[in-house]
Structure formats: C-alpha cells, structure tokens
Amino acid sequence: MSTSEPREHELVRDNLMSLQSHVLAEEAQHPSATGDFSWIMSAISLAGKTIANKVRRARLNDVLGLHGDQNVHGERQQKMDVIANEIIMRCLGDRASVAVLASEEDEEPTILRRGNEGGKYCILFDPLDGSSNLNTSVGVGTIFTVLRNDPVILDASKTICQPGIQQAAAGYILYGSSTVLVVTTGHGVDMFVLDQSIGSFLRVKQGLKIPTGNNTYSINEAYRAAFSPGYQSYLDMVHTKPYTSRYIGSMVADVHRTLLEGGIFIYPPTQKHPDGKLRLLYEANPMAFIIEQAGGVAYSGLQRTMEIVPEQLHQRVPVTLGSPDQVELLQDRLRAEG
C-alpha cells in the first residue's frame, strides 16, 4: 500500500456530511422521530440559499435601500427585509407540520394549520438581521427558532409565547464572506458552510464550544451615556485592562464571532429603550439557546434570558451573552448596581 494513500480512519474522518444527512442521522437516534423536523430544516436551508443569492446580487439587482414602509416597530424597512421575509414565508408555508409562522416584519403571527390538521411546530424568525448594513457589504443574517405547537391553545399569539427553555431548535444563517448555518436541537451546536458549487450546506464543525479567556467585548459604546451605572462601571474596568473592542453592528455577525472566539456580546437597556431593544422570542432566545449549548451563558439583566416568560410576540429585552468568565464580570457590576 502506498504511503500516499489515506488510512482508513482518515477516510471516515473526512467524509462529507450535508445538513440534510446530519438531521436524518440525528433523527435516526430517536425512534419516535417522524421526519417532520428534517422537512423544516430543508425549508430553512432552501430559504437561506435563496436569501444568500439575493444578498450577493443586492446591488446588481437594485434592491438596496429603503422599501418605503415602516414595520410594526416603527422602523423603516429595507427592501431586502421584505424580500427575505417573503422567501422564508414561502419556503416554510407548504411544510405540513408547520402550524404558525411569526416574523419580525409582521405584526401578528400567521396561522397555517391547526394541531388537528397536523400543525406540530411554530417557527419564529428575524428574516434579515442587520439589513441596513447591506449598503456597505457588512455581514447580515437570519435568526430562527422552532417551538412545539400546543394544539389546545387556539390563539397563535399565546401559543408562541413560550420561554426559551422550551425551544425545540434554534439557529442562524450568516451571509458574509461565506454563508454559514449554525444550529442546535438541544444536543450541542453544529456549524455548516454552504458549498455553492454543489448547492449544499456541509458540516464543518460539530459540538462547538465557546472559548474562555478571551478579553474581547462587543457593545455599541456610542450610547454609553444612556447606560445604567452597572454597564458604565464595566466599561470603566475594561478600559483599564488589556481588552479588545469588536463591534460590527449586526447581531448575527457579532454573536458568531463571540461563539467562535469567546468574549462577551452586550446589548444593554438605554434611557430611550429601558426594556432593551432586541426581541426576546426570535432574537434573544435563539441566540441564548445556541450560546448555552456551546457552554456559554446568556442573561437579560440579572435574569437568565431563556427563563423569561414572554407576554407578546415582539417583546424586547436587554441581552448579555458569551463566555462564562467574561459575562460574570459584567454580572458582578449589575448586581452591585442593585
């Protein structure tokens, strides 16, 4: 046998694993699995590939800039917000197991089918986080979470108001120099990269763990004067020590870097937004689920983010997440603030 030929264990190690194969392999470990989740992930994968193509061609196709309308939060919609929202709705709309779809761009959840019609899951999503950054080619992303539908609760607005600890799955797709999909089903965090030559998301990392010992913080310090004393005390501390500031302004990109390299991501409440600005159900909770599954922690103020009981779809919260050692330094100052 030639020494240049790969050994048997190297062939096994280097086997390609697509997202679809990964999900099917996960389901095979659960005899009660029906295959419904694989269909949902297939739809999310299709939506991600379609949005990635639209993002790459946004300037060529003249779909950058404002759409002209405000969304339910009073924010000016970008053209790509509307396009991404429509793509996800269309990709998930024909999946027989999806009961409810809820988006940042829509005031109310959309009921597709009831529990007695096969609706088992609710999908909540931010179709294009950081879309205003597209004009300058900064990485943007899609955030999603999968909840189990309660067939007893007929009001869609109530059935989706579940604490984050009840999430069945969560993930995000980052549209940057490459298109990256990160997902958890509560059994660790796996990362996939889109190979455009074959049109498939391929697994590149399994069981991701957030590193510790990285003195990097991510926060928009332009609003420092509007932060409470605990956050300002934390910033005073990091300014006197060998810390590095990294802030992109796109939550998916900032959290992705924090997940891979460690450190802390902070989105505090301000005087203008005392309850915080990030949405609990489809931004904070899915990111908290991913970070916790990777060994990190996530808080909203002094409360664990995923233990908050939501009251409505677009509820806002502050967010602190990242490596346990870095987050604890901030939590100490928030506790001292009282």
Secondary structure in CASP SS format (residue, H / E / C, confidence):
PFRMAT SS
TARGET T0000
AUTHOR 0000-0000-0000
METHOD secondary structure of the structure
MODEL  1
M C 1.00
S C 1.00
T C 1.00
S C 1.00
E C 1.00
P C 1.00
R C 1.00
E H 1.00
H H 1.00
E H 1.00
L H 1.00
V H 1.00
R H 1.00
D C 1.00
N C 1.00
L C 1.00
M C 1.00
S E 1.00
L H 1.00
Q H 1.00
S H 1.00
H H 1.00
V H 1.00
L H 1.00
A H 1.00
E H 1.00
E H 1.00
A H 1.00
Q C 1.00
H C 1.00
P C 1.00
S C 1.00
A C 1.00
T C 1.00
G C 1.00
D H 1.00
F H 1.00
S H 1.00
W H 1.00
I H 1.00
M H 1.00
S H 1.00
A H 1.00
I H 1.00
S H 1.00
L H 1.00
A H 1.00
G H 1.00
K H 1.00
T H 1.00
I H 1.00
A H 1.00
N H 1.00
K H 1.00
V H 1.00
R H 1.00
R C 1.00
A C 1.00
R C 1.00
L C 1.00
N C 1.00
D C 1.00
V C 1.00
L C 1.00
G C 1.00
L E 1.00
H E 1.00
G E 1.00
D E 1.00
Q E 1.00
N C 1.00
V C 1.00
H C 1.00
G C 1.00
E C 1.00
R E 1.00
Q E 1.00
Q E 1.00
K H 1.00
M H 1.00
D H 1.00
V H 1.00
I H 1.00
A H 1.00
N H 1.00
E H 1.00
I H 1.00
I H 1.00
M H 1.00
R H 1.00
C H 1.00
L H 1.00
G H 1.00
D C 1.00
R C 1.00
A C 1.00
S C 1.00
V E 1.00
A E 1.00
V E 1.00
L E 1.00
A E 1.00
S E 1.00
E C 1.00
E C 1.00
D C 1.00
E C 1.00
E C 1.00
P C 1.00
T E 1.00
I E 1.00
L C 1.00
R C 1.00
R C 1.00
G H 1.00
N H 1.00
E H 1.00
G C 1.00
G C 1.00
K C 1.00
Y E 1.00
C E 1.00
I E 1.00
L E 1.00
F E 1.00
D E 1.00
P E 1.00
L E 1.00
D E 1.00
G C 1.00
S H 1.00
S H 1.00
N H 1.00
L H 1.00
N H 1.00
T H 1.00
S C 1.00
V C 1.00
G C 1.00
V E 1.00
G E 1.00
T E 1.00
I E 1.00
F E 1.00
T E 1.00
V E 1.00
L E 1.00
R E 1.00
N C 1.00
D C 1.00
P C 1.00
V C 1.00
I C 1.00
L C 1.00
D C 1.00
A H 1.00
S H 1.00
K H 1.00
T H 1.00
I C 1.00
C C 1.00
Q C 1.00
P C 1.00
G H 1.00
I H 1.00
Q H 1.00
Q C 1.00
A C 1.00
A E 1.00
A E 1.00
G E 1.00
Y E 1.00
I E 1.00
L E 1.00
Y E 1.00
G C 1.00
S C 1.00
S C 1.00
T E 1.00
V E 1.00
L E 1.00
V E 1.00
V E 1.00
T E 1.00
T C 1.00
G C 1.00
H C 1.00
G C 1.00
V E 1.00
D E 1.00
M E 1.00
F E 1.00
V E 1.00
L E 1.00
D E 1.00
Q C 1.00
S C 1.00
I C 1.00
G C 1.00
S E 1.00
F E 1.00
L E 1.00
R E 1.00
V E 1.00
K E 1.00
Q C 1.00
G C 1.00
L C 1.00
K C 1.00
I C 1.00
P C 1.00
T C 1.00
G C 1.00
N C 1.00
N C 1.00
T E 1.00
Y E 1.00
S E 1.00
I C 1.00
N C 1.00
E H 1.00
A H 1.00
Y H 1.00
R H 1.00
A H 1.00
A H 1.00
F C 1.00
S C 1.00
P H 1.00
G H 1.00
Y H 1.00
Q H 1.00
S H 1.00
Y H 1.00
L H 1.00
D H 1.00
M H 1.00
V H 1.00
H H 1.00
T C 1.00
K C 1.00
P C 1.00
Y C 1.00
T E 1.00
S E 1.00
R C 1.00
Y C 1.00
I C 1.00
G C 1.00
S C 1.00
M H 1.00
V H 1.00
A H 1.00
D H 1.00
V H 1.00
H H 1.00
R H 1.00
T H 1.00
L H 1.00
L H 1.00
E H 1.00
G C 1.00
G C 1.00
I E 1.00
F E 1.00
I E 1.00
Y E 1.00
P C 1.00
P C 1.00
T C 1.00
Q C 1.00
K C 1.00
H C 1.00
P C 1.00
D C 1.00
G C 1.00
K C 1.00
L E 1.00
R E 1.00
L H 1.00
L H 1.00
Y H 1.00
E H 1.00
A H 1.00
N H 1.00
P H 1.00
M H 1.00
A H 1.00
F H 1.00
I H 1.00
I H 1.00
E H 1.00
Q H 1.00
A C 1.00
G C 1.00
G C 1.00
V E 1.00
A E 1.00
Y E 1.00
S E 1.00
G C 1.00
L C 1.00
Q E 1.00
R E 1.00
T H 1.00
M H 1.00
E H 1.00
I C 1.00
V C 1.00
P C 1.00
E C 1.00
Q C 1.00
L C 1.00
H C 1.00
Q C 1.00
R E 1.00
V E 1.00
P C 1.00
V E 1.00
T E 1.00
L E 1.00
G E 1.00
S C 1.00
P H 1.00
D H 1.00
Q H 1.00
V H 1.00
E H 1.00
L H 1.00
L H 1.00
Q H 1.00
D H 1.00
R H 1.00
L H 1.00
R H 1.00
A H 1.00
E H 1.00
G C 1.00
END
